[in-house]
Amino acid sequence: MAAELAKRCTPDQIKSANPYLLEFAIMGDNRHLTNTLLDKGFPIASDSAMLIYSAAQNKDVYLADRLIKAGVDVNSQNHAALRTCMDIMDHAAGMFLLKLGADFQGFLNSVTNKDTDKSPLIGQKKEFIHALENYWETSINHSVPERPENDDDLDMEQE
């Protein structure tokens, strides 16, 4: 029903809709509504990381491409989607984001130098970084990214 209502709206009406409508459509796997909103120029909410993460989680290349074209940021300045993958240990979605163009080196630098929750990268987070690094080296970059001098640097708490 929401998709039919959206279809009847003008682009201006769509732009004034609830800013989370697109997120709800994507999270609810409502492709018809998602496509209608994107076709009509629905503005991307400030928290675009969750949108691209949802596409990555479902390995939905078509949706990810549409979101990127609509303005979702997948670059070295926005590591939120990769951080979400790390927080819930979703290796496959993280690898998909790297395939889409997320900057692994920038992400690695951000979590080893400025970890926002001030906790050390140990255990599963460290394993996640190693898994993404291996994927990056073998499938995306084909060269070794700059790493901290030793793996113990991943464990250090940031000041």
Secondary structure, DSSP 8 states (H G I E B T S, - for coil): -HHHHHHHS-HHHHHTS-TTHHHHHHHTT-HHHHHHHHHTT----S-HHHHHHHHHHTT-HHHHHHHHHHT---STT--HHHHHHHHTT-HHHHHHHHHHT--HHHHHHHHHH--TT-----HHHHHHHHHHHHHIIIIIISS-----SSGGGGTS---
